[in-house]
Amino acid sequence: MDSQGELRPGDVFAGHRIEGVAGRGGMGVVYRATAQDLDRVVALKLVAPALTTDPSFRERFIRETKVAASLDHPNVIPVFAAGEEAGRLYFSMRYVEGDDLRTLIRREIRLAPERAAAIVAQVGSALDAAHASGIVHRDVKPANVLMTGRDHAYLTDFGLTKRLHSAAADTRPGGWVGTLGYVAPEQIRGERVDARADIYALGCILFHALTGATPYARESDEATLWAHLNDPPPPIGPRAPGVPEDFEAVIARALAKDPADRFGSAGDLGRAALAAAGRARAVSSERVVAVGAAAPGGRDDPETMASPGDGSSSPSTPDAAEGAPAAPANTPLPPTRLALRGLGAVRRRGPGRRTASRPKRGVVVAAAAGVLLLGAGVAALTFTADRVNDPGRRAGGPAEVVAGRLAATVGVGPRPNALVIAGGRLWVASQGETRLRLIDIKTNKPVPSAPKVGVGAAALDAGFGSVWIAKGTTQTLLEYGVKRARRIGAPITLPPGTAVSVATGAGGVWVGSRSGREAFEPQTVARIDPRAATIAGSALIQPDGVQDIAVGDGAVWVVGRERAIVTRIDVSTNDEERLVVGGDPQRITLGQGAVWVSNNDGSVSRINLKSLNIKRIPVGREPRGIAVGRGAVWVANSLDGTATRIDPKTGKVVGEPVEVGGNPSAVAVRGGAAWISLLADNAVARVNFTP
């Protein structure tokens, strides 16, 4: 080792014989070396001495390098050893003959779309492996993607960048500063960073590979940071003519300012890029693989966030206003609209015609009242973000918000599965019972009259002055008068199948049916004319299956049973638009300017009726029934025995879930009360709330 602390060819360090310098950077020097124990060539990186003065940092470095070494994936650069020798921290990894992606792009100017997509897909797969182990990379960039001569990509420096970055938040010699071309907005603001920051960076890499430039390159570092925070994703076409148009939607989603609007996983981004390039079919469902500190809304790592102003790291907690548990791992999750080809929504124009539409870009307004700390011509990513009008940040903390209070529990008979409120009474159906149960919603007492409908009542809805009952056992629709609770007319025969849902509106009563005893029977949605009491037109075949339906905003909304899809069917034209929601969707309702879908993955998908953008809201375990009323959305969490309230204006959970009883299922809301059926308790619960 020479006087400058650098190793020379022939030196032996920690069992490695030095062959020469392979590269240099702010983190230290990389040597080409031979590991003497196995006689193999490796890349040996020595961390810059200026970064290792903190004893706790040294311990964390060794511990987390071992975590990174545990990643076993074909696109993750293997870490062979790590430790401390002669006062220097080091780690060794596979030596890759070839260039990094940065060098490749510089040489090629732009990569062919198919090639760029293939590389990004490999990196996305590597990130999925890291996120599934709770590791966030935080410095995904072309220089950290090593390429072999056959375009095999390796992502390197896993688990190391956060500790090195936080130890060198200033701009002293040898210190680390942010890679401005690929940094996510939340990282700039000093907020909690999870897997979605890596997804943003991967989107920047895709843009760079396709166009030859980073998406927000500006004349100054300050302007680049401002662009990341405020400017919409730039179009690809003007910079790279000939790139398939479907890449525009991929980039727009990957670079969304709100992390919740990005892809659910880096692997999903990679697959979408391959689909845009025509190398693969677009996936119809997505997934979240991140766990622990890498998961959206998961447990914060003590050093994930930078303390405002000083660049040091400190513990943090999720925003208390969210009021929701962490998202489950390995579950489908698409936060925004997804195309089944590219990333726009797929529409079917009447019979057989299909067109693809591009999603509208939302206008992003960022109140960046932060202070950018600049030094040595580069921007350190440690500055104060002013949190305006955030009551949780005020002295004394926020006032406790109560979602609602359990007011009554009323026995109704075995396993109540469907509810509707009409004529001042709660109508309760149980598939195994021959009669409905009625409850006065003012007194919470059962009403003596109990309409006899026969077994098999699968679903209820009220409209056109009547209560409509869909029966799967007889495949019929029954109409009962609201006032006297007596049947009107003869049962209406439905198309073949098993009725599972009924909804009123848009000039008709709509019934969704699954395949019946014969597997070849289609899953359909049929419209019944309430005046003529007959089926109007042909039943609409649903290739994604039928789980539940709702009607509103000039459309029928169908929750798919076979795929995580909600299909919007225009009632005037029969045009269809398919939207990807959360994993295993269950129930659907409309209200407050949105469509609300409960997903078995522990979330609710909010579909904006104007933009059709989708937001995912974590709730309890295996949510089922969902209803809107009096300025609130209520969802039943079947495994938790609770009901969660959501503010429809903010899309955030209100207060803590309300404990209601065993296996809550259906939900109905009227006035300031939410009624929830309890399958395990053979009862219904009433929760009072203040709008």
PENORFEN-V843254 format. One record per helix or strand of 2 or more residues. SS is the DSSP state (helix for helix, strand for strand). FROM is the first residue (numbers start at 0). LEN is the number of residues. If there is no record, write none. Layout:
# PENORFEN-V843254
SS_FROM_LEN ; SS_FROM_LEN
This chain:
# PENORFEN-V843254
strand_11_2 ; strand_15_10 ; strand_27_8 ; strand_39_8 ; helix_48_3 ; helix_54_15 ; strand_78_7 ; strand_87_7 ; helix_100_8 ; helix_112_19 ; helix_141_3 ; strand_144_3 ; strand_152_3 ; helix_160_7 ; helix_179_3 ; helix_184_4 ; helix_194_17 ; helix_220_10 ; helix_245_9 ; helix_258_3 ; helix_265_11 ; helix_291_3 ; strand_304_2 ; strand_312_2 ; helix_319_3 ; strand_344_5 ; strand_352_5 ; strand_373_2 ; strand_377_2 ; helix_390_3 ; strand_404_7 ; strand_417_5 ; strand_424_5 ; strand_436_4 ; strand_444_2 ; strand_456_7 ; strand_465_6 ; strand_475_6 ; strand_491_2 ; strand_497_8 ; strand_507_7 ; strand_523_6 ; strand_533_2 ; strand_539_2 ; strand_547_5 ; strand_554_5 ; strand_564_6 ; strand_575_5 ; strand_584_7 ; strand_593_6 ; strand_602_6 ; strand_613_5 ; strand_622_7 ; strand_631_6 ; strand_641_6 ; strand_651_8 ; strand_663_7 ; strand_672_6 ; strand_682_6
